[in-house]
């Protein structure tokens, strides 16, 4: 059967063909083959047509998927799970789970002494990496979806003129393996095909990033975004143990310090009710404002081989798309960075105050976490390229200093009151000069008070005139819709 393939019609090896077509997804396919007793690396010469059909079936599966949205959630899930277990991900022992949940319980007691924000009230959990992926992947898909939609639509627009108007089941498409459309049925819209392929490729990238992140995180909140719908607190004992290796502090202290940070995050996201929606709405506003330079995109993808998943993933991640950030977009990103820094700064300060009396290594552990957060890792870099968002706040030290200054001046109650309303949050000027924050806030409050007094006087005069003209006795009632009352 292999005689039917002429030299040059196929890649020189099965593994080369698979990686060309599926990129990182080829590893999963090859793993399945090995389970069936076939070693792709040991196969010489062009792929056998039978095995070619196996590869085509994978591509067909991606192209035939409907209703998956801008990010193919099934592909993202499969890739994320594969990456999560790539270095082994055994189930947790009862001892590991108990140590983690006990640490989270102790964390609540320590935090009760330093903040008026009550415990989140959720379940205390211990997860392995796969469980973390399962629980948090929906949020990663949600974050990537708006950008994926814009990019996939642009790709479909650019390629519409390069591909035939309609391709029948048995026809070939330039750049795709022969026979890839077989079995999809009817006439295929190339633009729709590109949307499906784009969805699958974005799914690969989201899955790769989430799976990689599962090796780095300690809980459900330490990336700065609320990844769970529930107020649960979580620790990943495997990652905690890996982080503790080589540190001077014993693992019990490391575990407890990280548990306090996790619980502090959970309190903040639970009892500042607008914070979760505020953060996610910033991401949404950014995504809505994305514009893509179609001319630059067309010049870059004109010669892309559609069977080369690596080239497509590079394109769909923004590497060749020339995403245009307007002044408004830059303002939105600055808002996100500032808010993430404030979240991290509050958690950093509160956790330090809570652990200092109990943990001998609290100070070096705090500095270690600060450096780790500032440096980021490959997963954060992937998401930054994929979605254009920076998950690691660069101003967290400044934010921690600001909260420390407020606490010294006004106590823990004043420090936590910074979160009373999103309009009252410190801005970039306050992070630039934390020591002057209270002075500026007092001046702003005095200015608002002067305006309120003036409006009150104006409304009071109007009310008196109205009472005199009608002959009614004046009352102490005031307008309920005036600006002063709305405050």
N, C-alpha and C positions, 0 to 999 in steps of 0.2 A: 504493500500500500504506500510505503514511503516513496516509491519510484514515481508517484504521481506529482511530487513536489519538485520543481526545478530549482537549481541553485539560485539563491537570491530572493526566492519567493518567501522564505521564512527566516527567522533568526537562526544563528549558528548553533544554538543550544536551547534546550527547553527552559532552563533557568533564565537565560537572557530574554527569551520571549515573554516569560511570565512577569519579570520585573519591568520590562518595557510597557506591558499592558496594564499592570496592576500596582506598580510601585510597592509601597509598604504592604498592601493587601496580598502581595505574592507570598509573603511569609506564611500567612494563614493557609493559603491554598497548598503550598508545599508541605506544610505540617500535616494537612489532611492526607496528602498523597503518601507521606511516609507511614502514616497509620495504616494505609492500605498496602504497605510493602513496596512502594515505589520511591526511589531516591532520585529526585530531579537532577542533583549535581552529578550523579553517576551516569546519566544518559548522554551519550555522545551523538553528535550530528544533529540535523534538524529534527524538531519534534515530530513524533508520530501523529498522523491525523487523528487517531482515537484520543490521544492526550490533548491535541489541539482543540478538539471539541469540548473537553473538560474546561479548558481555559476560556473558550468562547462562552461557555455557559455562565461563567462568573461575570463576564462583561454584559451578557444578555440580562442577567439578573439585575445589574445596576441600571441598565437602560430601560427595562420594563417596569421598574418600580414606579408606581403612581401614588400620588397623595402623600408623599413623604415630606413635602415642604422644601424650603431652601436648603436645609441641612438634612440629609438622609439619616434619620435617627437610628435605623437598624444598622447601617454601616458604622456609624459613630460608636454604637454600643459594642459591636463585635470587635472593632479595632481597640477600643478602650479596654475591654476585658482582656484581650490578648496582651496588650502592653502591661497591664496591671499585674499579670501573673508571669511576666517574662523572666523574672528573677526568683520565682517561687512565691506563693501566697497561701501558705497553709492556714487552715482554720485556727482560730485562737483557742488556747487552752482555757479551762475554767479559772486557773490561777491568773493568767494574763487579763482576762475579762474583769475579775474581781479587783485586781490592783488598779485597773483603769477607772472603774466606776467608784471605787473607794476614794481615789484621788480627786475625782470630780465632786464627790460629796464633801470632802474636806475643803475644797476650793470655795464652795458656797459659804461655809462658816467663816473663812478668812475674809471673803469679800463683804459679808454682812457687817463687818467691823469698820469698813472704810468707805462704803458707798450706800446711799439711801435707795438706789435702784434695787428692787427685790430680785430674787432668783428668777430665772426664765420660766421655771415650772414644768419643763419638759422631762423626758426620760433620759437618764444617763446611760450612754451606750459605749461599747468597745467594738470597733470594726476592723476587719482586714481591708486590704486595698480594693478588692473586688466589690465589697459592700459599699465602700465609699464611692466608687464609680457608679454603681447602681443608683445610689441616693442622690448624687449631685449632677449627673449627666444631663437631666432635663434642663437645668439652669444654664449649663454651658451651651446646649443647643439653642436655647432662647436668646442668649447673648450674641451668638454668631449668626442667627437667622436673618436679621435685617440686612447685615452687610452681605451675607451670602446671596440674598435675593437680588440686591442691586448689582452685584458682580456677575451673577449668572445671567441676568437679563441683558446686561451689556455684552457679555460674551455671545449670547444668542443673536443679538442685533448685529454684531460685527461679522459673525460667521454666516449670516443669512445669505449674503451675496456670494459667499465662497462655496456653499454647498448647494446641491440640486434642490429644487422646490419641493419635490416629494420623492422619496426613495421606497421602491417596492421591497417586499420581504426578501426576495432573492438577490437584490442588487448589492453592490459594494459601495462604500463611501470612502472617498480619498482620505488616507491617513488612518483608516481603521482596518483591522484584520478582515480578510475576506470571510463572509459567512456570519459576521457578528449579528446581522439583523435577522438571520433565519429563525423562524419560530415566534417572532414578535407579532406577526400578523398585519396584513393590510399595508397601506402606504404610510411611511414614517415621516413626520415633520421634523426636519433636521434641527430647527430651532428648539422644538420641544425635547428632542433627543439631547441637545446640549444642556438644556436646563436640568434634565435628569442626571446627566453625567456630572454636571457641575455640583448638583446636590450630593451625589455620591462622593465626589472628590473632597468637598467641604466636610462631609461626614468623616472621611478618612482623617482629615487634619484635626477636626475637633476631637475625634476619638484618640488620635495620637497624643494630643496635648493633654487631654483629661487623664489618659492612662499614665503619661509621664508624671503629671502632677500628683497622682495617687502615691507615687514613691516618695514625695517630698513633704506632703502635708502632715500635720499632727492631729488635726480635728476637722470640723465642718465649717469653721469660721476664719481660719488664720490666713486666708488670702485676701481678707478685707471686704469680701462681698458675702451677702447672706445666701448661702447655697441650699438651704433647707426651708420648706414651708412651715415646719414644726419648730417649737422652741427647744428641741433636744440638744444636749451637749454630748460631744463625741471625742474619743481619743483613738488613735491608731497605734496600738502597742508596738507593732513591728517597726514602724518609722521612728517612734520615740526611742526604742532600743538602739536603732542604727545611729540616730543622732547623738545619743549618749556615749557611744563608743569613742574613746580617745579624749573625752572631756575629763577634767579634774574632778568635777562634781559627781557624786554617786547617782545611779539611775533613779533612785527614789526621789531625789531632789529635782532632777530634770523632769521626771514625770509630773511631780506636783506643781512645778513652776508652769509647765505647759497646760496643765489642767486649770490653773487659775486664769491664764490668758483665755482659754476656750470659754470658760464660764463668764468671764467679764464681757467678751464679745456677745455671748448669747443674751446677757442681761440688757446690753445696750440695744441690740436689734429687736428685742421683745418689748421693752418698755419705753423706747422712743418710737412710737407707732408710725411716724412718717418716714423714718430713716430708710427702711427697705425700699419702699416705693420711690423715694427721692433718688436713691442710687440707681435703681433700674431705669427710672425715667430719664436720668442724664444719659445713660447708655442709649436709650431709645431715641432721644433728641439728636444725639450724635449720628446714629444710623440713618435717621430721616434726612439728615443734611449731607449725606455722602453724594458727591458728584464724581463721575469717572470721565476721564479724557478719552473719548472714543477714538479719536485720531491716533493718539499714542498707543492705545490698546490694539488697534487694527495693525499698526506697523510691527508690533511685537509678536502678535499671535498668527500673523499671516503664514508663517512657515512652521508653525508648531505641528508636530505629529500627534494626531488625536489619540493614537494608541499609547503615547508616552505619558503615563500618569504623573511622572515626576515633573515634566514640563507643564502639564495642566495644573498641578498643585501649586507650582511656583506662580503661575499666572493668576489663579484664583485666590491666592493669598495676598495679592497686591504687589508682588515683586515686580511685575511688568505692567501693572495696571495704571500706575500714576494716579493714585487716589488724591483728589484735590481737597485739601483742608482750607476752607474759607476762614475769614476772621471770626465768624460766628462759631465755626467748628472748633477753632483753637480756644475760644472762650469756654465752650462746653467742656472740652478736655481739661482745661485749667480748673474748672469747677469740680470735675470728677476727681482730679488729682488732689485738690484741696480737701474735699470731703473724705476721701480715703485716708489722707494724712491725719485728719482730725479723729477719725475712728481709731486708727492705729495709735495716735498720740494719747488718746484717752485711755485705751486699754493698756498701753505701755506704762503710763503713770499710775493708774489704779492698781495694776498687777504688782508694780514695784513696791508701792506702799503696803499692799496686802501681804507680800511674801518676805519683806525685809526682816520682820521680827521673828520669823520662823525658819528661814532657810539660810544657812551660812554662806552659800554660794549664790545668793539672789542677785548681787551686783554683777558678777561676771556672766551669769546666765542672761541677765537683761541685755548686756552689751553684745553677747553672742547672737541673740535673737535680732537685735537691731541691725547688726551687720548682715545677717542672713536675709532679712527682709529687704534691705537696701540693695543687695547684690542681685537678688532674683535668681532664676535658673532657666534651663532650656524650655520648660513648659510655659513660663511667663513670656519668654521671648517669642515663642510660637504664637501665643494668643495676641501678643502685641502686633505681630505681623499679620495674623489672620483677621483680627477684628479692629486693629488700629488703636487698642486701648492699653494703657499702662496699668497693670495690676499692682505693682509695687510702688507705694507712695514714697517720694523722695524727700518730703518735708516732714516726716513723722517726728524727727528729733525736735524740730521747731514747735510742732504741735504739742508734744509732751512738755516742753518748757512752758508753753502758754498755760496749759492746764495746771502745772505745778505752781505757777505764779498766782493764778486765780485761787487755788486751794489755800495757799499761804495767806492770802488777803481776805478770803471770804469763807474758808472752810470747804469741806467736801460738798456741802449743799450748794454753795455758789459755783463750784467746779462742775457739778452735774447739771446745774440750771442752764449751762451754755447750750444744752440740747433741747431747751423748751420749745423752740420754734425754728424752722429752717431759715427764716429771714434774719434771725439773730446770730447765725453761725459766724465765727470769725472768718475773715477773708485772707487773701494773699498778703495784704498789707500787715495784717496782724501776725502772720507767720514770719514775715520779714522782721518785725519788731515786736516780739511777744511781750516785752516789758512795758510797752506803751498801750497794750490792748485795753486794760481797765480804764485808763484815762480817756481813750477814744470812745469807749462804750458809754462812760458816764456823760461825756459831752453830747453824744448822740441821743441819750435818754433825756437829757435836759432840753435839747432842741425839740424833741417830740413833745415834751411836757409843755413847752412854751406854745407850740402850735395847738396842742389840745386846749390849753387855757384860752387862747384867742378864739378858737372855734366855739368853745363853750360860752364865751362872752357874747359872740355874735348870735348864736342860737338863743341865748337867754334873752337878748334884746328883742329879737323877732317874736319870741313867745309872749313877752310882756305887751308888745304892741298888739298882738292878736287878742290877748285877753281883754285889753282896754276897749278894743273896737267891738267886741261881742258882748261886753258887760259881764262876762263870766269872772268869777273870782280866780286869781292866780293859784296855781297848784305847784307842788314840788316836783311834778313829773317832768322828765326831760326826754328829748327825742331819743328813740332807741336805735335809730339808724345813722346817727351822726358819727363822723370819723373818730371823735374822742371816745365814744361809747364802744366802738368796735374793738378798741384796744383793751 
